[in-house]
Every structure is written in C-alpha cells, then in structure tokens.
Amino acid sequence: MALNLQAVCQFALLSLCCLLTAVREADGTYVPGRCLCPETTKKIGGQLTDLKVYPTSATCSNITVIVTLKRNNSNVCLDPEAPLGKQLIRCWKRAQKLGRDVNVCLRRRRRRGGRRPRPQQKARRHTRRTSSSQSK
C-alpha cells in the first residue's frame, strides 16, 4: 500500500484547518478572573449619574453593574445580588426592552409621606402604691 502524496497533503491541510478552528473556538471560552469588577460593594450612598450593566460574557461569568457617583465622579462596582443591584438590573433590562433612557433607573424614589411617625408609646405608670392599697 503506497501513500499518495496528494492524499497526504489534503489530510495535512484538513488537519490544520480543524486545529485552527479549535483554537479559534477556545478563544471564546470562559477564563476566570477577567471580570471588570474583582470586588463589589453591597450599598452605596449619594446620587448616581451613570449606570453601566454588562451581562455575563465569555470573559466573566457574573453580571457587572458599574455606577458613577455624582459627588466625586468615581465608578463603583455594585454587587448584582444586593437589593440595589437587583433593582438596577431589573430597571436596566426594562429600559433596554422598551428603548428608554437608562438614566431613568438612577432616580431613587423617596418614600411617600416622608418619615412615618412612630407609634405613640403608652404612658409609663409608676408602680407606686397608693395609700388605699396599703391599708388593706
């Protein structure tokens, strides 16, 4: 059985194409530790000016939420599992779906009616015994 030179070249070329395709596909696989935010915070204070949400991708398995603070114009990474993070992601998805401006999500709603009054406490009674109870 003699090897045909043309068949060997075709096989080598086909193998090279398969190898290049495999390398190209491996380029898009998840590599841990490549997220934009290695550390996140659960709470932030102050007004927000900008919101950026990056869904999970080949380079990061987490949803990334980055907000910009108004007071010092710094970017803060927010935990997507925190209540504020969940609220901003939900609003961002809704804004994307409806084609609205994402900055609407940055306006925090104030509670209606301001502060709620505390329930009035019962007047404390001193446990002083009166003279009528002592005479029994």
C-alpha positions in Angstrom: 0.0 0.0 0.0 1.7 3.1 -1.2 0.9 6.5 0.2 -0.3 9.0 -2.3 1.4 12.4 -1.9 -1.7 14.3 -2.9 -3.8 12.5 -0.3 -1.3 13.1 2.5 -1.2 16.9 1.6 -5.0 17.0 1.7 -5.1 15.3 5.0 -2.5 17.6 6.5 -4.4 20.7 5.2 -7.7 19.4 6.6 -6.0 18.7 10.0 -4.5 22.2 10.0 -8.0 23.7 9.3 -9.5 21.7 12.2 -6.7 22.7 14.5 -7.2 26.4 13.7 -11.0 26.2 14.1 -10.5 24.5 17.5 -8.1 27.3 18.6 -10.5 30.0 17.4 -13.4 28.4 19.4 -11.2 28.1 22.5 -10.6 31.8 22.3 -14.2 32.5 23.4 -14.3 30.2 26.4 -14.6 31.5 29.9 -11.4 32.5 31.6 -11.8 33.0 35.4 -10.6 36.3 36.9 -11.2 38.5 33.9 -14.2 40.5 35.2 -14.2 44.3 35.2 -15.0 44.3 38.9 -13.0 42.0 41.0 -14.6 43.5 44.2 -18.1 44.8 44.6 -20.0 46.7 47.3 -23.5 46.0 48.5 -24.5 49.6 49.4 -23.6 53.0 48.1 -24.7 56.4 49.3 -25.2 59.6 47.3 -26.6 60.5 43.9 -25.8 58.4 40.9 -25.0 59.9 37.5 -24.4 57.0 35.2 -25.2 53.3 35.0 -23.5 50.6 33.0 -24.6 46.9 33.1 -22.6 44.2 31.4 -24.3 40.8 31.1 -22.4 37.6 31.6 -19.9 37.0 28.8 -17.1 34.7 27.8 -14.7 36.7 30.0 -16.8 37.0 33.1 -19.5 34.7 34.5 -21.1 37.4 36.6 -23.4 40.3 35.7 -21.3 43.5 36.2 -23.1 46.6 37.5 -21.0 49.9 37.5 -22.5 53.1 38.7 -20.9 56.6 38.7 -21.2 58.7 41.9 -22.1 62.4 41.5 -20.0 63.7 44.4 -16.6 62.6 43.2 -17.3 61.3 39.7 -15.9 57.9 40.6 -17.0 54.5 39.4 -18.2 52.0 41.9 -18.9 48.3 41.3 -22.2 47.2 42.8 -23.0 43.6 43.9 -25.6 42.2 41.4 -27.1 40.1 44.2 -27.6 43.1 46.6 -31.1 44.7 46.7 -30.0 47.8 44.9 -28.1 45.8 42.3 -31.1 43.7 41.6 -33.3 46.7 41.3 -30.9 48.5 38.9 -30.5 45.3 36.7 -34.3 44.9 36.6 -34.8 48.6 35.6 -31.9 48.4 33.1 -33.5 45.3 31.4 -36.9 47.0 31.2 -35.3 50.2 29.8 -33.5 48.2 27.1 -36.6 46.3 26.2 -38.7 49.4 25.9 -36.0 51.5 24.2 -35.9 54.1 27.0 -33.1 56.0 28.6 -31.3 54.0 31.2 -30.7 57.1 33.4 -34.3 56.9 34.5 -33.1 54.0 36.6 -30.8 56.2 38.6 -33.6 58.3 40.2 -34.2 56.9 43.6 -37.8 57.1 44.7 -38.4 58.7 48.0 -40.9 57.2 50.4 -44.3 58.8 50.2 -45.3 60.9 53.1 -41.8 61.4 54.4 -41.0 59.8 57.7 -43.6 57.7 59.3 -44.5 58.8 62.8 -43.5 56.4 65.5 -46.4 54.8 67.2 -47.1 56.5 70.5 -45.9 54.6 73.5 -48.2 54.1 76.3 -47.6 56.4 79.2 -45.4 54.7 81.8 -47.1 54.2 85.0 -45.1 54.3 88.1 -45.7 51.4 90.3 -46.1 53.5 93.4 -48.7 52.1 95.7 -51.4 54.5 96.9 -52.4 54.8 100.5 -55.7 53.0 99.8 -53.9 49.8 98.6 -51.6 49.9 101.7 -54.5 50.0 104.1 -55.9 46.6 103.1 
